[in-house]
Structures are given as C-alpha cells and as structure tokens.
Amino acid sequence: MGVRGKVEQLVDDLAPVSNITIQERRSADGLDAHVPMILRDGALYDPDLDRFFRNLPLNGVRSHHSLRAYGYDVLVWVRFLSEACAKAVWQAGRHDVLAYHRVRRRAEVGQRISAASWNRAVACLDRVYRWGVQEGLIAEAPFTHRSVWRQGYAGRRAQIAARNDAYEPAARRADVSFVTLDDYRRFRDVGLRGLLPDGGTRPGARDRNGIRNALFSDLLVTTGLRLEEASFLFASDLAVVGQPPGRQVWLELPDALTKGDRGRQILLPARLLEQARAYIAVERSHAVAKFQRRSGWQSLDRPILVHQERSNSRLRLRDGGDIALDLLSPEERGRIIVCNDDGTPSEPAVLWLSEVGLPVQPNSWEVIFARASARCRSFGFDVKISPHQLRHSFAVHMLAMLIQHRLRDAALPAGPMEGYRQVLGDPLQQVQRLLGHASLATTYIYLDHIAARADTVDTAVEELLALLPSETSL
C-alpha cells in the first residue's frame, strides 16, 4: 500500500466524522490545482488554514505526493479535534496533543499507527502551528521544543535547534525496509515477469507487460530513483545519452523532477540502458501505435503539445514558445505529447507506457508491485515489495559494498578520525549524492541496516582483520 493509501486508511480508522472532508484538487491553474482543501459540510473549513496550504509551495512543499500527505495529516488532526475535543484547529493545546498521541499510538492493534507515521504527522502539524504563530493567529503552538546537541560529521559538534518533544526517537530506523537480493530476484522473475520458480513459463500466462515491469523494477533497485522520478523519465532522456565506454553512464535529472527541486545525476548501468532502448524499439513502439490509432491524447487532461526537436534543457511548444525542462513538474511531464513535423500529436514523452500508450502513473506501479508480491506468495515465497523498498535496498546494498571496497583499498589511516572518514565518510557522501538527500544525516539511517547484509559484513570483517598486524609481527 502506498503512502496515499496509508493516510486514507488512517482517516477511515480514526472517527466517522462525515462533515469534515478533504478535496485533493481545487479550481486553480498550474501547480496550485494540486494544493488540497479541508472542507466542512462542503464549505471551506477555515480560511487561515487554507492560506497555510496555499503557501506550502512557497515554503518548499511542491510535489503532489507531499501536498497530499500534508492534507491527510491535517484532516485526521482536525477530525480528532472536532470529534474528541470539540475544538477548531487554532484552539488546540498541549493536552490535545497528548490525547492525540494516546489515540494514534497507544490504541488497540489494528488502529495504532507506526512511530514513523506519527513523526511525519507531528512534523506536518508543527509546521502548521509555527506558521500560525508567525501569522499572529495564536500566541503559542501546542508543541514544546528543546535544543538537542548531536555529534556531527567528522567529529564536529552540531546543534539541532528546537526539536519537537512530541517526536518519538529512532522511529526512522523502523521506516527502512530493504530487500535481499535473492528475494528481489524471485519478485522480479516470478512476480513481475510471470515465470515459474524454476524459470519456466507459466502455462496460459498472458502478462504482456512483464518485460516492461521487470525493467522498471531493475531501474529502481540499481539507481535508487524515487517512484515519481522513475515514472516520469522521458524516452528521449535515454536517447540523448551516448553509449558508455564502461559499465555505467551518468543521467541528468531535471530540478523539478526531483524532491526539493535540487536536481541530481544518477548512474545508469549500461546493460540496463541497452534493455531500455530495446523496450523503446519494440514494446513501447506497439503501445505508441495503439495510442495513435485511438487518438489517445484526447483522453489526457490538458495535454501539453511539443515538437520532436528538443535541446538539452528546453522543449519547443507546438503553438509557439518553449519551456525549460527544469520547470516541468512530474505531473506536467506526464502530460507532454510529442507531435510530428506537421503538428499532429504522436506519442507521450514519458518512457513508461501502458498497453494503449498512456503514461503509467505512480499509483499504477504500486498496484503492479502489489499484484506481483501476491503472485510470489501464491508460490510459497514470503515476499511483499513496494517501489520505495527498492530505493532503500539500493541504499543499503550500495553503502555496504562501498564500505567493503573502502576497507579493501584504504591505506593505514593517519589517525582515528581520518580512518573513520576513509571507511565511512566517502561511501556515505557517494550514496547521499546518488539518492539526492539534502542532508548526510538522512543517509546515516542506512548504516543501522548494513548488519542484515551478512555476506558483505563477513567479507568486510575479514578484510578489516587483514589490515591489522598479525600476532607474529608484535
């Protein structure tokens, strides 16, 4: 189940308050159309709260995924205030937060949410009430804060100011779920490709998208791409990448496609690039042909028509003008339709297409992964894999292997901190760049999970022992 499904389930589980609802889209142009609205009896719940939502894109919350998560976290909270406390959103106090914690984290099994989900909700609500204080709507927030000191990278002491006391410690560790390589192979071959456990073809199998699905899955697990980033790659992104002389090639991700509009480069294995180009030439071409016969662009909401020619950074619009790739949101990338020389709409720009040539949306990939997991379980494999788990898997396995290589290649350290930097610093920074983490602290969470990579840990320990002086040399 994706994040959207989880938060919607939280809404259903909390309380049957039918008069407070959420509207995920509003009548607005451009990106503002995806800013959620909280309603009471079909009307706006609170004008100031709605102003907070409309200001979110200016404060760094721009993706549809993040905006929707904010909307549902606030919805659950205001429903709780109305049902259990008979209060509006700006009347909440510290005791209401404590009561909310008892309901959400100490309830019966089946209604209780995880510590990671609780911390995500607290971060959202903390932002709401900080904004309320800044705007003069309330005198103080219902949360208490304290300054926390933590050891920084390379021995530096860094202050983390104003930590919310409502956070539950170490919840992020439980939020990391990664897949062993053996389980992944079963999931890909049996679940996505539809093969039998022995590698044979299932009698009567008709999963025509198995090659596409397995290729998409391989892309996630070998690059660490987020689901939304991988879903809205352009087919032309792979065409402009030259054939690599080695085993990998750098692929540039535009700013607006990535979380936080930071942009980054990913390493794409050459073998995967060849397979993707084969998919474009055969399976995707068949889907494009159906798209053209059915005039599929007419079924898209507000298609953006562009000419085939593109520079490295801009698309030329059919009706005049151009647009920078760095400004296109993931949702807008899904609406790009490439036209023929005569201006006739030809095909979607995105790489991954359904059988009838329409872009495969992120929630569709989540359904595909859920069905593949169910297929694996029908053969007795205890596998339940989501797209985001493959990002975690990339991080854990890549970090473990980089540390292993660092242990093998490192010379004797000049001092304790220099040795620590050589063993951990460089691999962490490499994985941070590949994943697009804004802070190295976010990448640190994967260190706790390397112990599960027993094969790599065993090898690393043996190589570490090899670096130590032998008893005979003492």
Helices and strands as residue ranges (DSSP letters): H 3-14, E 20-23, G 30-34, E 37-40, E 43-44, H 47-55, G 56-59, H 64-80, I 81-85, G 89-91, H 94-105, H 115-134, E 145-151, G 153-155, E 157-164, H 171-174, H 181-186, I 187-192, H 210-223, H 227-231, H 235-239, E 248-253, G 255-257, G 259-261, E 264-269, H 270-279, I 280-284, H 285-293, G 296-299, E 304-310, E 314-317, E 322-324, G 325-327, H 330-333, E 336-339, E 345-348, H 362-378, H 387-409, H 416-420, I 421-425, H 426-435, H 440-444, G 445-452, H 454-467, G 471-473
